[in-house]
Amino acid sequence: MNDSGKDRPAKGDEVAWSTHGTETTGKVERKITHRTEAAGRTVDASPDDPRYEVRSDKSGRSAVHKPSALKKRGR
């Protein structure tokens, strides 16, 4: 996914990302635009440099990624 606003994920989007060399799938939980705690760590984000909290379909755990690390999946 590129960083140009039009392709950025939205809450509920099904996405995939790379985890330790394998592809993981899940859903976007929220867009993070300010410094906050998420997925057990401090996330430095801003409106111009957002992060996305995603929940893994397989493990149910949360992770935070840059939009460039996420790929939208077909429904």
N, C-alpha and C positions, 0 to 999 in steps of 0.2 A: 504494500500500500504506500502511495507516495504521501508527502507531507503537504500537498496543496489542499486546502480545505475540502474540496468536493469529493475526494475519495476517502476521507477519514471515516472511521467506523462510528456507529451510533449505538446507544444502549439497545441490547437485544440482538444485535447483529451476530451471526455465526462467523467465527474467524478461526484461523489456524496460525500457529507460530512454531518456531523451532526450539526444542528443549533437549539439550545434550545429544544433538545429532538426529533426533527423531521429531516427527511432526506431531504436535499436540493440537487438539481442537477444543473449542469452548465458545462461550458467549460473552459479549461485552456487558459488564455490570454497570460501569459508569465512566464518564470522562472526568479526569482530574486536571484542574486548571490552577491550583494553588498548592503551596507546600503543605503536606498533610501526611498522616500515617495511613498506610494501606498495605494489605498483604503482609503485615508484620514488619514493615520497614518504613523509614521516612522517604517520601517521594518529593523530589524537587520538580515542580511543574509550574507552568504559567499559561495564560491564555494564548500566547504566541508559541509555546512549546509544551503542549499538553501530553499527558500520559493516559493510558487506558487500563482500568482494572478489568481483568478477564477471569472467568471461572472455568476450570478444566472440566470437560465432559467426563473424563475417565476418573480423576481423583477427587473432584469436587473442591479442590484447593484454588485459592486466588493467587494471581500474579499480576504484576504491573509491567506494561510494555510501552515503548514509543510506537506511534502509528506506523512507522516504517518497518517494524518487526512483525506486523500483523497482515494476514491475507484474508480478504473476505471469501467466504465459502458460499456456494450456491445453496438455495433452500430446497 
